[in-house]
């Protein structure tokens, strides 16, 4: 039961982040929506999968994947924001 709640909560975060990417107008707001919700949603989803499957050898791979996502997602978000700032991206630009 708890596993399905975690999986559903993770999917909800990912869906909310996707809606934020489509709905927000400028690149910085889109990065905020996608960066935070994708990071949290993916981690909660993978924890839910670990709880659902029970304690197995695959949990080490899922923990490694969580750590990799928690490290690389902020780096990618920062790189996109920095390149948008360096190219003088106009805020409020259309999509």
BAFI-3210 file (N, C-alpha, C; in Angstrom, 3 decimals, decimal comma, padded with zeros to 6 digits):
// residues 95
n [1|2|3|4|5|6|7|8|9|10|11|12|13|14|15|16|17|18|19|20|21|22|23|24|25|26|27|28|29|30|31|32|33|34|35|36|37|38|39|40|41|42|43|44|45|46|47|48|49|50|51|52|53|54|55|56|57|58|59|60|61|62|63|64|65|66|67|68|69|70|71|72|73|74|75|76|77|78|79|80|81|82|83|84|85|86|87|88|89|90|91|92|93|94|95]
n.u [000,813|001,871|003,919|002,605|001,433|003,712|004,724|002,591|002,632|005,160|004,760|002,789|004,234|005,976|004,165|003,058|005,341|005,757|003,470|004,069|006,289|005,100|003,235|004,461|006,099|008,742|012,233|013,517|011,518|010,452|012,631|012,729|010,312|010,654|013,117|012,964|010,618|011,075|013,359|012,544|010,248|011,252|012,987|011,199|009,532|011,331|012,058|009,599|009,382|011,436|010,403|008,128|009,119|010,465|013,225|015,864|018,564|018,501|017,959|020,280|021,106|018,975|019,298|021,767|020,957|019,169|020,984|022,587|020,735|020,081|022,444|023,132|020,881|020,548|022,940|022,612|020,350|021,401|023,362|021,808|020,400|022,522|023,535|021,327|021,300|023,794|023,423|021,734|018,953|015,636|013,286|009,986|009,515|007,822|006,434]
n.v [-001,195|001,309|001,506|001,845|004,309|005,928|005,580|006,655|009,295|010,124|009,997|011,962|014,289|014,352|014,728|017,215|018,796|018,563|019,843|022,385|023,014|023,302|025,303|027,643|030,722|031,874|030,881|030,536|030,139|027,792|026,103|026,060|024,781|022,294|021,372|021,085|019,508|017,240|016,176|015,567|014,021|011,832|010,649|009,919|008,181|006,107|005,236|004,288|002,130|000,547|-000,116|-001,460|-003,717|-005,017|-006,041|-006,487|-007,463|-005,679|-003,240|-001,873|-000,969|000,751|002,614|003,658|004,845|006,793|008,405|009,237|010,698|012,721|014,085|014,780|016,135|018,781|019,905|019,877|021,537|023,934|024,420|024,868|027,172|028,941|029,111|030,238|032,718|033,710|033,954|036,042|035,621|036,538|037,328|036,112|035,360|033,984|030,657]
n.w [000,000|000,865|-000,944|-003,413|-002,955|-002,813|-005,418|-006,903|-005,900|-006,758|-009,545|-009,743|-009,054|-011,256|-013,365|-012,674|-012,932|-015,686|-016,667|-015,716|-017,302|-019,803|-019,317|-018,144|-019,112|-019,429|-019,640|-017,206|-015,277|-016,274|-015,909|-013,133|-012,534|-013,812|-012,826|-009,974|-009,569|-011,167|-010,002|-007,341|-007,887|-009,400|-007,537|-005,443|-006,839|-007,525|-004,964|-004,159|-005,949|-004,938|-002,416|-003,209|-004,515|-002,518|-000,419|-002,345|-004,560|-006,599|-005,490|-004,888|-007,378|-007,942|-005,874|-006,645|-009,031|-008,067|-006,639|-008,772|-010,310|-008,457|-008,381|-011,067|-012,187|-010,954|-011,909|-014,693|-014,916|-013,920|-015,855|-018,163|-017,352|-017,009|-019,621|-020,893|-019,645|-020,453|-023,193|-023,310|-023,080|-023,607|-021,152|-020,699|-023,244|-026,073|-026,676]
ca.u [000,000|002,751|004,682|001,770|001,283|004,954|004,771|001,604|003,111|006,245|004,154|002,099|005,263|006,460|003,110|002,983|006,497|005,518|002,495|004,796|007,125|004,229|002,455|005,256|006,503|010,173|013,084|013,876|010,364|010,373|013,689|012,324|009,257|011,160|014,244|012,547|009,641|011,687|014,279|011,765|009,364|012,020|013,477|010,078|009,103|012,286|011,921|008,372|009,692|012,224|009,499|007,212|009,823|011,050|014,677|016,537|019,860|018,255|017,866|021,558|021,072|018,028|019,946|022,760|020,216|018,693|022,141|022,985|019,748|020,182|023,677|023,189|019,776|020,862|024,026|022,028|019,495|022,280|024,001|020,813|020,145|023,707|023,627|020,257|021,745|024,923|022,939|020,798|017,614|014,624|012,256|008,633|009,443|006,765|006,874]
ca.v [000,000|002,474|001,555|002,428|005,736|006,581|005,578|007,646|010,623|010,424|010,284|013,249|015,321|014,410|015,308|018,641|019,429|018,628|020,916|023,631|023,289|023,750|026,484|028,840|031,408|032,099|029,708|030,371|029,535|026,405|025,353|025,857|023,758|020,970|020,945|020,651|018,418|016,034|015,631|014,972|012,986|010,637|010,002|009,281|007,057|005,000|004,700|003,484|000,864|-000,272|-000,632|-002,392|-004,950|-005,628|-005,919|-007,370|-006,975|-004,564|-001,991|-001,167|-000,265|001,852|003,629|004,314|005,680|007,950|009,270|009,818|011,722|013,840|014,825|015,315|017,009|020,186|020,352|020,150|022,709|025,097|024,646|025,469|028,538|029,753|029,386|031,187|034,022|034,144|034,313|037,148|035,147|037,476|036,749|036,286|035,019|033,035|029,284]
ca.w [000,000|000,938|-002,190|-004,463|-002,640|-003,225|-006,887|-007,356|-005,543|-007,685|-010,865|-009,646|-009,148|-012,629|-014,201|-012,337|-013,561|-017,126|-016,873|-015,503|-018,477|-020,888|-018,951|-017,867|-020,336|-019,618|-019,458|-015,798|-014,602|-016,750|-015,238|-011,740|-012,504|-014,189|-011,994|-008,642|-009,588|-011,724|-009,011|-006,244|-008,419|-009,766|-006,313|-004,747|-007,673|-007,384|-003,605|-004,195|-006,615|-004,018|-001,390|-003,874|-004,856|-001,339|-000,316|-003,294|-005,047|-007,519|-004,742|-005,008|-008,660|-007,822|-005,040|-007,496|-009,974|-007,308|-006,392|-010,054|-010,649|-007,527|-008,689|-012,428|-012,522|-010,666|-012,783|-016,010|-014,785|-013,791|-017,154|-019,060|-016,885|-017,283|-021,043|-021,223|-019,176|-021,288|-024,528|-023,103|-023,400|-023,137|-020,298|-021,195|-024,665|-026,417|-026,785]
c.u [000,858|003,531|003,872|001,515|002,529|005,077|003,796|002,035|004,260|005,724|003,441|003,091|005,760|005,428|002,983|004,155|006,336|004,508|003,167|005,671|006,276|003,593|003,297|005,859|008,016|010,986|013,403|012,731|010,206|011,437|013,346|011,287|009,816|012,250|013,820|011,633|010,216|012,627|013,520|010,903|010,092|012,514|012,353|009,579|010,040|012,266|010,661|008,584|010,534|011,340|008,564|007,866|010,356|012,559|015,342|017,868|019,685|018,158|019,159|021,614|020,114|018,585|021,008|022,081|019,664|019,842|022,584|022,020|019,860|021,441|023,589|022,056|020,050|021,990|023,483|021,141|020,331|022,952|023,037|020,535|021,322|023,833|022,511|020,649|022,865|024,475|021,900|019,392|016,593|013,592|010,885|008,485|008,392|007,309|006,470]
c.v [001,261|002,622|002,202|003,905|006,500|006,651|006,610|009,072|011,056|010,757|011,626|014,403|015,465|015,028|016,804|019,394|019,566|019,720|022,279|024,005|023,845|025,103|027,749|029,403|031,531|030,885|029,468|029,758|028,074|025,545|025,083|024,744|022,379|020,489|020,379|019,434|017,133|015,369|014,902|013,814|011,708|009,895|009,278|008,068|005,864|004,406|003,837|002,144|-000,046|-000,888|-001,686|-003,748|-005,690|-005,477|-006,952|-006,757|-005,802|-003,228|-001,198|-000,384|000,917|002,965|004,381|005,252|006,929|008,925|009,963|010,924|012,942|014,668|015,497|016,283|018,471|020,736|020,705|021,389|023,986|025,426|025,305|026,918|029,449|030,074|030,308|032,591|034,568|034,561|035,427|036,777|036,104|036,753|037,037|035,983|033,974|031,636|028,695]
c.w [000,000|-000,359|-003,303|-004,217|-003,075|-004,739|-007,446|-007,067|-006,461|-009,073|-010,851|-009,735|-010,581|-013,565|-013,936|-012,949|-015,060|-017,463|-016,693|-016,674|-019,606|-020,561|-018,766|-019,141|-020,489|-019,192|-017,982|-014,989|-015,010|-016,078|-013,785|-011,645|-012,798|-013,245|-010,658|-008,718|-010,179|-010,728|-007,902|-006,748|-008,774|-008,530|-005,583|-005,527|-007,514|-005,977|-003,518|-004,877|-005,731|-002,943|-001,985|-004,115|-003,634|-001,373|-001,222|-003,705|-006,007|-006,813|-004,801|-006,313|-008,603|-006,935|-005,821|-008,485|-009,289|-007,069|-007,676|-010,472|-009,748|-007,758|-010,051|-012,772|-012,155|-011,551|-014,163|-015,967|-014,687|-015,121|-018,140|-018,651|-017,193|-018,769|-021,505|-020,793|-020,066|-022,683|-024,483|-023,545|-022,796|-022,292|-020,899|-022,670|-024,915|-026,606|-027,995]
res [x|x|x|x|x|x|x|x|x|x|x|x|x|x|x|x|x|x|x|x|x|x|x|x|x|x|x|x|x|x|x|x|x|x|x|x|x|x|x|x|x|x|x|x|x|x|x|x|x|x|x|x|x|x|x|x|x|x|x|x|x|x|x|x|x|x|x|x|x|x|x|x|x|x|x|x|x|x|x|x|x|x|x|x|x|x|x|x|x|x|x|x|x|x|x]
***
